[in-house]
Amino acid sequence: MKKLKVIIFGSTGMVGKGVLYECIDSQDVELILLVNRSSLGINSPKVKEILHDDFTNFSSLENTL
């Protein structure tokens, strides 16, 4: 089975954190990209975090995503 790559916007909230922890624990997920306003400080080889302040404008993230 092909491994999943997951993008989570707003993983600092209750639901987002729950999804994040499930993805970290899952063997089916190989990469988790977090887009947040503030850092969670998660230390996992699966997690890459992008800090972004303006959730009404994502043009600066086009090349990153």
ABEGO torsion letter per residue (X at the ends): XBBBBBBBBGAABAAAAAAAAAAAABAABABBBBBBABBAGBBBAABBBBBBABAABAAAAAAAX
